[in-house]
Amino acid sequence: MKTLTVGIGCRLHSPAEEIEAAVRATLRSHTFDEISTVASIDTKAHEAGLLEFCARHALPLMLFSRAQIAAIAVDDPSAAAREHLGIDGVCEPCALLAAAAESEAASAPGAAHASTFASVALAASTAPIASPASPAPNASNAQLLVRKTIHNGVTVAIASTTAHAAGEPTNNDTQKQDLP
């Protein structure tokens, strides 16, 4: 069952292989089959390595604006994200926002998942790309299952709205963060 959203932050021109290695390391006991969506900041819309990674695994890429990301509290702010993007982090807020967006889409009566997002077509990739409509999704049950991990300049976090179904322990507060 696809219950995980993966937030990714990466340096400019990060190759797909580095992104994949970082995601694999962060998944721990989870599998690629559990990933429903990859999420990042909208400035990564043309990032070749990220697009290639998503295309390889047929994963949709959900993009969020700086304003949407800034609305999510980050426990361990990133100096690099602050310096380069003016926000406290990318992977954790994006993972939470994507989980919240998917939860809202799933709970909307009679609404199809795709109708919740405005599609953005990019010729550079075959991976589906979506940008949630503003304002930022607000689902209080989105939780980080795995906090930000860093591998070769790629940051990855994993979130879900179904933490119990995702197989994570329910009393491990060090790896969970509620979405405000």
C-alpha positions in Angstrom: 0.0 0.0 0.0 1.4 3.4 -1.0 1.3 5.4 2.3 4.6 7.3 2.3 5.5 10.7 1.0 9.2 11.4 0.5 10.5 15.0 0.8 13.7 15.7 -1.0 16.1 18.6 -0.9 19.2 18.6 -3.0 22.1 20.6 -4.3 21.9 21.9 -7.9 22.7 19.2 -10.4 22.5 16.3 -8.0 22.5 13.2 -10.1 19.6 10.7 -9.9 22.0 8.0 -8.6 22.8 10.2 -5.5 19.2 10.9 -4.9 18.3 7.3 -5.2 21.0 6.2 -2.8 19.8 8.8 -0.3 16.2 7.7 -0.6 17.1 4.0 -0.2 19.2 4.7 2.9 16.4 6.8 4.4 13.7 4.2 3.7 15.2 1.8 6.2 12.7 -1.1 6.5 10.3 0.5 4.0 10.3 -0.2 0.3 9.9 1.8 -2.9 6.5 0.2 -3.3 5.2 2.1 -0.3 6.1 5.5 -1.8 3.1 7.4 -3.2 4.7 10.8 -3.9 8.0 12.6 -4.0 7.9 16.3 -2.9 10.3 19.2 -3.1 10.4 23.0 -3.5 9.1 24.5 -6.7 12.6 25.7 -7.7 13.5 22.1 -8.3 10.9 21.8 -11.1 13.6 21.5 -13.8 16.2 19.6 -11.7 17.3 16.8 -14.0 18.5 14.4 -11.4 15.3 14.7 -9.4 13.1 14.4 -12.5 15.1 11.3 -13.6 14.8 9.7 -10.2 11.0 10.2 -10.2 10.7 9.0 -13.8 12.7 5.8 -13.1 10.4 4.8 -10.3 7.2 6.2 -11.9 6.7 8.5 -8.9 4.8 11.8 -9.2 6.7 14.9 -8.1 4.7 17.3 -6.0 6.1 20.8 -5.7 5.5 23.4 -3.1 6.2 27.2 -3.0 8.5 28.9 -0.5 5.4 30.4 1.2 3.8 27.0 1.7 7.0 25.5 3.0 7.6 28.4 5.4 4.3 27.8 7.0 5.5 24.5 8.4 7.7 24.6 11.6 11.0 22.9 11.3 12.7 21.6 14.5 16.2 21.5 13.1 16.5 24.4 10.7 19.0 24.1 7.8 21.5 26.9 7.4 21.9 26.0 3.7 18.2 26.2 3.1 18.0 29.5 4.9 20.9 31.0 3.0 20.0 29.8 -0.5 16.2 29.7 -0.3 15.1 31.9 2.6 13.3 29.0 4.4 14.2 26.8 7.3 14.1 23.5 5.5 12.9 21.6 2.4 12.6 17.8 2.8 10.7 17.7 6.1 8.1 20.4 5.3 7.6 19.0 1.8 7.1 15.5 3.0 4.5 16.7 5.5 2.8 18.9 3.0 2.6 16.1 0.5 1.1 13.7 3.0 -1.4 16.3 4.1 -2.4 17.0 0.4 -2.8 13.3 -0.3 -4.9 12.9 2.8 -7.1 15.8 1.9 -7.5 14.5 -1.7 -8.4 11.0 -0.4 -11.0 12.3 2.1 -12.7 14.7 -0.4 -16.1 13.1 -1.2 -16.2 12.0 -4.8 -13.0 13.9 -5.7 -10.4 12.2 -7.8 -6.8 12.6 -6.6 -5.7 14.2 -9.8 -8.3 16.9 -9.6 -6.8 18.3 -6.4 -3.6 19.3 -8.1 -2.9 21.7 -11.0 -0.7 19.7 -13.4 2.5 21.3 -14.7 3.8 19.9 -17.9 7.6 19.7 -18.4 9.1 18.4 -21.6 12.3 17.4 -19.7 10.6 14.6 -17.8 8.1 11.8 -18.1 7.4 11.9 -14.4 4.1 13.4 -13.5 4.5 16.7 -11.7 1.9 18.4 -9.6 1.7 21.6 -7.6 -1.0 21.7 -5.0 -3.3 24.7 -5.2 -2.7 27.4 -2.5 -3.1 27.6 0.4 -1.0 24.8 1.9 -2.7 21.6 2.8 -3.8 21.5 6.4 -4.1 17.9 7.8 -3.2 17.6 11.4 -2.6 13.9 11.2 0.5 14.1 8.9 3.5 12.9 10.7 7.2 12.5 10.0 8.2 8.9 10.2 11.8 9.6 9.4 13.3 13.0 10.1 15.8 14.7 7.8 18.7 12.5 6.8 21.6 13.8 4.8 23.5 11.7 2.2 26.0 13.4 -0.1 24.2 16.7 -0.1 20.8 15.2 -0.6 18.3 15.5 2.3 15.4 13.1 2.6 12.5 12.9 5.0 9.5 10.5 5.0 6.0 11.3 6.2 2.6 9.7 6.2 -0.9 10.2 7.5 -1.1 6.5 8.2 1.8 6.0 10.6 0.5 2.8 12.0 0.0 1.3 8.6 3.5 2.4 7.6 4.9 0.0 10.2 6.6 2.5 12.4 6.4 2.3 16.2 3.8 4.5 17.7 5.9 5.7 20.7 9.0 6.8 18.9 8.6 10.6 19.4 12.1 11.3 18.1 11.1 10.5 14.5 7.7 12.1 14.4 6.5 15.7 14.0 2.9 16.7 13.8 1.9 19.0 11.1 0.5 22.2 12.7 
